[in-house]
Amino acid sequence: MTKSIDFSKYSSIKIGPVVDVFLIDEMQPLPKNHFLIGGANNLLVSDNPPPLSMLSKKFDYLHLEDDRLFVGGATKSGRIFSYCKKHNIKGFEYLSKLPGTLGGLIKMNAGMKDDEIFNNLIKIKTVDGYILKEDINHGYRFTDIETIVYEAVFKIERGFDKEKLAIFAKMRKNQPSLPSAGSVFKNPDGDYAGRLIEAVGLKGYKKGRASFSEVHANFLVNEGGASFEDALFLIELAKKRVFEKYSILLEKEVIIVT
Ligand SMILES: Cc1cc2nc3c(=O)[nH]c(=O)nc-3n(C[C@H](O)[C@H](O)[C@H](O)COP(=O)(O)OP(=O)(O)OC[C@H]3O[C@@H](n4cnc5c(N)ncnc54)[C@H](O)[C@@H]3O)c2cc1C
């Protein structure tokens, strides 16, 4: 079964074509040459992408067993957050401000500051069985997962922390409200991608309807009707200028799907 997805509406940056996406309804390997999408909050999809797949609603669930939380790969961060709040679970507060599905969160090791999705993780469920956290290479906004995450199992502790909500809300205040795919680049060791982009004169710089945000330079925003080419042009420009001036090779956080 397929589902028609308009990436100019579905993706957080509101760029991309209308594509029939294959719906994965039972555990299986990713079809050959397919790219797997989650909520498309970290993607820049080209006008001519490879075949795409996504998990069906069947993988949108949460349940608790003793001190273990089981979450399906298609479950949205907002739903995980609300569940944790309701059940007085701590460690997932940042999900109030971080868009994504469980699979995308795990693959990217998404998080805010020191709170990241791997912190409470025990194991992930894949077509080849469970894989323990200890057996997955992971770090800052990185994992080497090359398979579909169908489910994740977390160890939970009680004590939902309301104070953290205020901290995360404050962090979001200096981020743009225009559509984006989150941070374009990872922060290089000991520095900030936003500072570097600003230092090479690209804060607020526009190409067509895409620009590096005036609010925070590491956010590439869509001012309405931006094209894939414009967004890609800006990403390459920032990489080039930062390398020329500082010999720092910025690494993309956003994933370009071509
Ligand atoms: C406004 C905004 C703010 C953001 N702030 C942050 C932030 O503070 N911190 C942060 O870490 N991120 C942030 N992001 C980025 C984004 O929220 C995360 O990367 C999130 O994890 C993406 O999840 P997704 O489901 O949308 O994945 P997608 O963007 O659809 O995909 C991302 C990657 O995950 C893979 N993937 C998706 N589903 C699965 C699955 N089931 N199994 C295996 N791989 C899968 C995809 O193949 C792709 O490689 C922000 C994004 C936006 C738009």
Ligand as a Chemical Component Dictionary entry (heavy atoms), coordinates in Angstrom:
data_LIG
# 
_chem_comp.id                   LIG 
_chem_comp.type                 NON-POLYMER 
_chem_comp.pdbx_formal_charge   0 
_chem_comp.three_letter_code    LIG 
# 
loop_
_chem_comp_atom.comp_id 
_chem_comp_atom.atom_id 
_chem_comp_atom.alt_atom_id 
_chem_comp_atom.type_symbol 
_chem_comp_atom.charge 
_chem_comp_atom.model_Cartn_x 
_chem_comp_atom.model_Cartn_y 
_chem_comp_atom.model_Cartn_z 
_chem_comp_atom.pdbx_ordinal 
LIG C1  C1  C 0 12.002 23.417 14.432 1  
LIG C2  C2  C 0 12.883 22.216 14.613 2  
LIG C3  C3  C 0 13.694 22.124 15.723 3  
LIG C4  C4  C 0 14.508 21.014 15.896 4  
LIG N1  N1  N 0 15.297 20.944 17.011 5  
LIG C5  C5  C 0 16.045 19.859 17.228 6  
LIG C6  C6  C 0 16.815 19.742 18.435 7  
LIG O1  O1  O 0 16.810 20.612 19.290 8  
LIG N2  N2  N 0 17.545 18.623 18.610 9  
LIG C7  C7  C 0 17.565 17.620 17.684 10 
LIG O2  O2  O 0 18.228 16.616 17.916 11 
LIG N3  N3  N 0 16.857 17.699 16.540 12 
LIG C8  C8  C 0 16.101 18.789 16.288 13 
LIG N4  N4  N 0 15.379 18.888 15.135 14 
LIG C9  C9  C 0 15.494 17.850 14.115 15 
LIG C10 C10 C 0 14.443 16.729 14.209 16 
LIG O3  O3  O 0 13.429 17.104 15.084 17 
LIG C11 C11 C 0 15.054 15.418 14.665 18 
LIG O4  O4  O 0 16.156 15.043 13.851 19 
LIG C12 C12 C 0 14.053 14.256 14.668 20 
LIG O5  O5  O 0 14.672 13.152 15.259 21 
LIG C13 C13 C 0 13.582 13.882 13.271 22 
LIG O6  O6  O 0 12.617 12.847 13.357 23 
LIG P1  P1  P 0 11.701 12.488 12.122 24 
LIG O7  O7  O 0 10.793 11.390 12.497 25 
LIG O8  O8  O 0 11.083 13.705 11.576 26 
LIG O9  O9  O 0 12.788 11.891 11.099 27 
LIG P2  P2  P 0 13.041 12.244 9.563  28 
LIG O10 O10 O 0 13.448 13.676 9.467  29 
LIG O11 O11 O 0 11.906 11.791 8.723  30 
LIG O12 O12 O 0 14.306 11.311 9.267  31 
LIG C14 C14 C 0 15.553 11.545 9.918  32 
LIG C15 C15 C 0 16.417 10.284 9.793  33 
LIG O13 O13 O 0 15.831 9.245  10.566 34 
LIG C16 C16 C 0 15.667 8.080  9.762  35 
LIG N5  N5  N 0 14.478 7.372  10.242 36 
LIG C17 C17 C 0 13.193 7.824  10.300 37 
LIG N6  N6  N 0 12.395 6.875  10.826 38 
LIG C18 C18 C 0 13.182 5.804  11.086 39 
LIG C19 C19 C 0 12.955 4.506  11.626 40 
LIG N7  N7  N 0 11.748 4.085  11.999 41 
LIG N8  N8  N 0 14.019 3.663  11.729 42 
LIG C20 C20 C 0 15.270 4.040  11.363 43 
LIG N9  N9  N 0 15.554 5.257  10.853 44 
LIG C21 C21 C 0 14.522 6.122  10.721 45 
LIG C22 C22 C 0 15.535 8.610  8.335  46 
LIG O14 O14 O 0 15.858 7.615  7.387  47 
LIG C23 C23 C 0 16.533 9.745  8.368  48 
LIG O15 O15 O 0 17.829 9.222  8.203  49 
LIG C24 C24 C 0 14.529 19.983 14.932 50 
LIG C25 C25 C 0 13.696 20.080 13.804 51 
LIG C26 C26 C 0 12.879 21.178 13.638 52 
LIG C27 C27 C 0 11.979 21.256 12.443 53 
# 
loop_
_chem_comp_bond.comp_id 
_chem_comp_bond.atom_id_1 
_chem_comp_bond.atom_id_2 
_chem_comp_bond.value_order 
_chem_comp_bond.pdbx_ordinal 
LIG C1  C2  SING 1  
LIG C2  C3  SING 2  
LIG C2  C26 DOUB 3  
LIG C3  C4  DOUB 4  
LIG C4  N1  SING 5  
LIG C4  C24 SING 6  
LIG N1  C5  DOUB 7  
LIG C5  C6  SING 8  
LIG C5  C8  SING 9  
LIG C6  O1  DOUB 10 
LIG C6  N2  SING 11 
LIG N2  C7  SING 12 
LIG C7  O2  DOUB 13 
LIG C7  N3  SING 14 
LIG N3  C8  DOUB 15 
LIG C8  N4  SING 16 
LIG N4  C9  SING 17 
LIG N4  C24 SING 18 
LIG C9  C10 SING 19 
LIG C10 O3  SING 20 
LIG C10 C11 SING 21 
LIG C11 O4  SING 22 
LIG C11 C12 SING 23 
LIG C12 O5  SING 24 
LIG C12 C13 SING 25 
LIG C13 O6  SING 26 
LIG O6  P1  SING 27 
LIG P1  O7  DOUB 28 
LIG P1  O8  SING 29 
LIG P1  O9  SING 30 
LIG O9  P2  SING 31 
LIG P2  O10 DOUB 32 
LIG P2  O11 SING 33 
LIG P2  O12 SING 34 
LIG O12 C14 SING 35 
LIG C14 C15 SING 36 
LIG C15 O13 SING 37 
LIG C15 C23 SING 38 
LIG O13 C16 SING 39 
LIG C16 N5  SING 40 
LIG C16 C22 SING 41 
LIG N5  C17 SING 42 
LIG N5  C21 SING 43 
LIG C17 N6  DOUB 44 
LIG N6  C18 SING 45 
LIG C18 C19 SING 46 
LIG C18 C21 DOUB 47 
LIG C19 N7  SING 48 
LIG C19 N8  DOUB 49 
LIG N8  C20 SING 50 
LIG C20 N9  DOUB 51 
LIG N9  C21 SING 52 
LIG C22 O14 SING 53 
LIG C22 C23 SING 54 
LIG C23 O15 SING 55 
LIG C24 C25 DOUB 56 
LIG C25 C26 SING 57 
LIG C26 C27 SING 58 
# 
